Amino acid sequence: MKTLNCDVCHCVIVEPFHRRNYFHIAHRDLCESCRDKLDYLVKPVIRSKSPFDYNWFYRLYQESIEQSIKKGKVDVKIVI
């Protein structure tokens, strides 16, 4: 039996299956609930960006995940 810990909330992910119950984003492992919360917070910011830039998008996700890790939960204040 393999286990994995979420880098944000530190919950144990039993029987990790990539892109089903954990997600590897920006060199970090996130559980499904943390990823959903992150997407919920970042999605309005992404929609308001014009013109869209993938480098900006990747940097935004990285910074959001790093802020979440520092806080121990996904509750980030996103700055464009």
C-alpha positions in Angstrom: 0.0 0.0 0.0 1.5 3.3 -1.1 0.7 6.6 0.6 1.4 10.2 -0.3 1.0 13.4 1.6 -0.5 16.6 0.2 2.0 19.4 0.2 -0.6 22.0 1.2 -2.9 20.4 3.8 -0.6 17.5 4.7 -3.4 15.0 4.6 -2.5 11.4 3.7 -3.6 10.2 0.2 -4.0 6.5 0.4 -3.4 4.5 -2.9 -2.4 7.6 -4.9 -3.5 7.5 -8.5 -2.2 10.4 -10.6 -4.9 12.8 -11.9 -7.6 11.0 -10.0 -7.0 11.5 -6.3 -3.8 13.6 -6.4 -2.4 16.1 -8.8 1.3 17.0 -9.5 1.3 20.7 -10.2 4.4 22.9 -10.3 6.5 20.2 -8.7 4.1 19.8 -5.8 1.6 17.1 -4.9 -1.9 18.3 -4.2 -4.9 16.3 -3.0 -8.1 16.6 -4.9 -9.8 19.0 -2.5 -6.8 21.4 -2.4 -6.7 21.4 -6.2 -10.4 22.1 -6.5 -10.1 25.0 -4.0 -7.1 26.4 -5.9 -8.9 26.2 -9.2 -11.9 27.9 -7.7 -9.8 30.8 -6.5 -7.6 31.1 -9.6 -10.3 30.7 -12.3 -11.8 34.2 -12.1 -8.3 35.8 -12.3 -7.4 33.7 -15.4 -10.7 34.7 -17.1 -9.9 38.4 -16.6 -6.4 38.2 -18.1 -6.2 39.5 -21.6 -4.2 38.6 -23.6 -3.6 35.2 -22.0 0.0 34.2 -21.5 1.1 30.7 -20.5 4.2 31.9 -18.6 2.0 34.2 -16.5 -0.4 31.3 -15.9 2.3 28.9 -14.8 3.9 31.6 -12.5 0.4 32.4 -11.0 -0.1 28.7 -10.2 3.3 28.3 -8.7 3.0 31.4 -6.5 -0.5 30.4 -5.4 0.6 27.0 -4.4 3.7 28.3 -2.5 1.5 30.8 -0.6 -0.9 27.9 0.2 1.9 25.8 1.5 3.1 28.6 3.8 -0.5 29.0 5.2 -1.2 25.3 5.4 -4.5 25.7 3.4 -5.7 27.0 0.1 -6.7 30.5 1.0 -4.5 32.7 -1.2 -4.9 36.4 -2.1 -4.0 36.5 -5.8 -2.3 39.5 -7.2 -2.2 40.0 -10.9 
